[in-house]
Amino acid sequence: MFQQQTDTSFLDGGGESAQIIRSIDWSANPVGPISDWPQTLKTVLGIILRTKFPMFLFWGPELICFYNDAYRPSLGNNGKHPTAMGQRGEDCWPEIWDFIKPLIDKVMLRGESTWFDDQLLPIFRNGKIEDVYWTFSYSPVNDDSGRPAGVFVTCNETTEKVLSVKIEEENRDQLAFAVDAAELGTWDYNPFTQKIKANQRLKEWFGLPADEELDLSIALNAITEADRPRVVAAIERALDISSGGKYDITYTIINPVTKIERVVRTKGRAHFNAEGIAWRFNGTQQDVTDDSKARRQLIESEKNFRAMILQAPVAMCVLKGPNHIVEVANEHILELWNKTIEQTLNKPLFEGLPEVKGQGLEELLEGVLKTGEKFAASEHPVFLPRHGKMELFYINFVYAPFLNGQDIEGIIVVATDVTAQVTARQKIQDAEERARLAMDAVEMGAYDLDYITNELITSPRYNQIWGFEKGASRDEYLDAIHPDDMELRLNAHQESLKTGHLRYEARIKRKDKSVRWVRAEGKLYFDENNQPVRLLGTVIDITDAKRAEDALIEINQKLEIALEAGSLGSYELNIATGEIQCNEQFKEDFGLKGEQVFTFNRLINIVAPNHRDKVRRAVSEAIKYKTAYSEEFQVIWPDNAVHWLRAAGKVRFTEEGKPAIIIGVTFDITDHKNLQQQKDDFISIASHELKTPVTSIKAYTQVLERMLKQKGDTKEAGMISKMDSQVNRLTGLIGDLLDVTKINAGKLQFNDVDFKFAALVTEVVEDLQRTTEKHRLINEFNYEGTVHADRERIAQVITNLITNAIKYSPQPGDILIRSALHDNEVHLCVEDFGVGIAEEKQEHVFEQFYRVSGNKQHTFPGLGLGLYISSEIVKREGGRIWVNSVENKGSTFCFALPVQQSR
């Protein structure tokens, strides 16, 4: 016999049929090994095998056969038993398959039940085909998803009844006796005449007259209005041959005379002629009032149980069966799970709450189901889903077995979230530890003074602060206080008697003649008579802080003198509120001398309209990129006077990384700007005046070079070529000077278009590669999208950055040009491995005429305008430019442009 290596407890008590099932090697069967059987199949087989009523089951797509011991006699001897067990339906019943297969399909495909009464189905048994009559029904067995997975057959062989009508008639009296003994009502309805006959008992229940036949409507009137439509529909359904004529319904009647209310169960069957028309409909009726009351009480009890769980002030749920199906769950446990009722109800716990798998809860639940012993846990750590991630919770919970008699049907779960208490306790413990560590870290001493006994307990650090090697008496500590501070200390103690809090700062004279400053703080505790009984406190040496405070006062005084001497305005801007604290010079810079209240919005309105966006952008970028900012802009005073200001500032952030304040200075640069304007005017005029003769010189140079080459004077032609290169340099310098004057005057023209960024970079790189043999330009672009800007100006920027990289990399090597998309910006970076720039000089490289000073400042020619022009072009296209550099290792210059649609 094949031994199943799995739990077959559902077969217990199933008799011979169960033993046959155990003996079969199911791994070779389409149903598969028992360990893989669905719970629905096990449950249905458990019911079938233990019942005494003949039952049969077709299961799965192959319609595998199962039956119980009560069904076994119908198979006869030397027939289908025991080979029918586990056999395919078609193989088991070939002689009647044409009849029963459509019935099975009807159930499996449409979920519709069937019923047949006294149906002739010849079967092979006792070594031959025998005529056998059956009354049977086919009904669906649904799987966990609610779809039919099998056909449940309840059947009764009626061969003897059909063949023994005479015997049945002889036993009619016995049947009548049985009906009377069982206190049953009997009824017989003629569908053609719509008349009903009933025995005396049923007439008494319905309050019907003693007539032989009555209209059905008279009997229906005794049925409660709530149940009457349901009864009528059940009768009509039974009289339809497609229903099989079966009738079984429970409803309530009220005797119209005695007003006695009864719950009755009526069972019957319709009989049909050859045309399928019901010619007779009869049956019995049983008074089930007591059973109904018990059932209602059971339902009410279960309802109360569910209500208790749903209304419980703590998290509760009931888990049924080995799969821990969530049968009921209240809102508290749903809140704890962070799940909805739709996600969890009537589903296995770990299917609706898969996040808690693998945390040991499965084993705890299995242990309760197996042993029936309650399990309780206190402050059990569990990770639960919150806000898209798993968070740690501490839960007190109880798993208690849910019993039905002696059987364990499931588990009742009661849980309480104690995370807040555990966290609070941990915080208290952490706070105590931090307090101790903090006291050690800041070298704080502690003391405990008993006012009743005058006993003073001090910590080692307290003694050290006062200059004692070990504890001393209270009087000795008092003697150490500086005489000039004794009154201050006494006043603080007298005030503490009113407030309960002590605080003072005083000097002490230690034995080594040194004088130290200390800060003493404490809390007083009083008795029921409001008399002080205890003082707990701390003391800290603040000598260094006092000295630093004095030094800070001195520094602030010097700073005020420096600001005043330099005519610098100083300010502090609260980013959240926009409020500004400032000195008088700052007010004067904005033409607001004498005004008291300052806000950022107030000042931004004084800024010239064409400069406001630039100022806002500079402040926003300083906050976004956590950098300092420096900006020059015009302001229009209330008297309409126009001034130029230079403002610089630095953002300070909170510990959480949020911008809090901006601290900075302002300086009136109106005179400087006027001088610069004069300089720009001069440069503009000079540049224009130089441009024409330089152009002529270049033309003559090129003509002269061609003439010398035609004569064969290559040496002289080479000298002329070098002169032409110098003229090109001079032309470039003049062009830069003209661009600078246009930028300063706000007249630099931009022709913005949509263009492919990668194509432009490739074009510039290829052109510049032809100008250098020592350096290899490597183009690594990861952005091939479109940019809306002035294509020629952006090409000018890229050219400046690459030529600078070549210029400041004297040794042969690679120049890397990279582009990529970052947060709706295209970034282009040019990296060289040349001389680099010192950190303190990097913030100046984009200034006008700035050149990095040092040993090699004359090695690399230029006016220091290229980066300034590039910076202004990028800024005016809505972008930004920056540099990262390490001296003697190289530099990386980058700019960013917004990626956007055509404007």
Secondary structure, 3 states (H helix, E strand, C coil): CCCCCCCCHHHCCCHHHHHHHHHCCHHHCCCCCHHHCCHHHHHHHHHHHHCCCCEEEEECCCCEEEECCCCHHHHCCCCCCCCCCCCEHHHHCCCCHHHHHHHHHHHHHHCCCEEEEEEECCEEECCEEECCEEEEEEEEEECCCCCEEEEEEEEEECHHHHHCHHHHHHCHHHHHHHHHHCCEEEEEEECCCCEEEECHHHHHHHCCCCCCCEEHHHHHCCECCCCHHHHHHHHHHHCCHHHCCEEEEEEEEECCCCCCEEEEEEEEEEEECCCCCEEEEEEEEEECHHHHHHHHHHHHHHHHHHHHHHHCCCEEEEEECCCCEEEEECHHHHHHHCCCHHHHCCCEHHHHCHHHCCCCHHHHHHHHHHHCCCEEEEEEEEEEEECCEEEEEEEEEEEEEEEECCEEEEEEEEEEECHHHHHHHHHHHHHHHHHHHHHHHCCEEEEEEECCCCCEEECHHHHHHHCCCCCCCHHHHHHCECHHHHHHHHHHHHHHHHHCEEEEEEEEECCCCCEEEEEEEEEEEECCCCCEEEEEEEEEECHHHHHHHHHHHHHHHHHHHHHHHCCEEEEEEECCCCEEEECHHHHHHCCCCCCCCCEHHHHHCCECHHHHHHHHHHHHHHHHHCCCEEEEEEEECCCCCEEEEEEEEEEEECCCCCEEEEEEEEEECHHHHHHHHHHHHHHHHHHHHHHHHHHHHHHHHHHHHHHHHHHCCHHHHHHHHHHHHHHHHHHHHHHHHHHHHHHHHCCCCCCEEEEEHHHHHHHHHHHHHCCCCCEEEEEEECCCCEEEEEHHHHHHHHHHHHHHHHHCCCCCEEEEEEEEEECCEEEEEEECCCCCCCHHHHHHCCCCCCCCCCCCCCCCCCCCCHHHHHHHHHHHCCCEEEEEEECCCEEEEEEEEECCCCC
